[in-house]
Amino acid sequence: MNEGDYAGFLDRLYGAVIERADWEGVITRFTDLIGGAQAWLPSLDLSTGGGQGVYARFDPSVQDAYFQYYYSTNPFVRPGPAEMATPWPLVVTTDEDRFLKEDFTATEYYNDFLKRQAIHSVLIVRLGRHGVMQSTLNVTRPIGREQFSGPDIELANRLHPDLVRAFNLSRRFADLRDFSAGLAETLNHSRHAVFLLDAAGAIRHANLEALIARAASPDGSRREAGSMGLKTPSRRLPLSLIVAPLRSDRSLGPRAASVLVCVADLEAGLSLPERQLRELFGLTPAETRLALELLKGADLREAAQSLGTSPTTVRNQLAAIFAKTDVNRQAELIQLMMRLLVER
């Protein structure tokens, strides 16, 4: 291989670090450079035998057949604790480094899997182990071609360090992309307001805008509330931030949706008067006391104990409170009372 071919291969190889889809072209070019016919770059799960891979000049059904059955017959890799505990140096090997040819061609793996694909010789480039995942680049030749030797192996060894480096970089970039995409998706679709900060406290990502947009959706059926806790070093409990939609008054004509963003001090005493709840919603004294217990954070069992009544009684009282306040869930009732705390 001349220097121009070498430089061109490295350009393609390190380009695949960013574009995972380019690995098929990389292994195709590597196969041609060392005089191979086909190539497969699998990442195998040593605990289960499963995995995934990139292939060049293979029928996709070949990989499917491998993971469905033939992984269990592969003499090069035996999934299980013993395989994971075996030292695995990053080297370039061939099937003849592992087995006598007559022993290799006598295996089920060779006769029922490789031979059907016209594969007779294999060169294996070890790329890395990461946890239970083991990755190699396998290049094959058909029967009638000489075994990989001399110049082919020398060229593979020359390219091996760059293949390992590029593969590991590609894996890390893929993890970062998947993490970043997944994190952004999680943040933006969370029902809670979330800020992602750097070490200096600067905001790197915030989904508050998305929460406000959902709370202010023109489609009333899609409007929903969200919440978050704002932690500070000097406080035992976080500040509570609630983003909640408010109903607009249609009698005054079309109006933009309104959104309430409320911050509450969870360490401060609550002072929502019983009288206000009774006057606004027509609650009985017992129902009002239950509502205030729930606002303090008690569940129904704890509220029953605090009020000296039975769980059945508090459940009946809660149903009556729902009917009078026009809410359907305990969280909506808390949200309603939190609004009253802010509006007082």
Summary of the structure (lengths in Angstrom):
residues: 344
radius of gyration: 32.6
end to end distance: 81.2
largest distance: 95.3
contacts: 933
relative contact order: 0.07
helix: 50%
strand: 19%
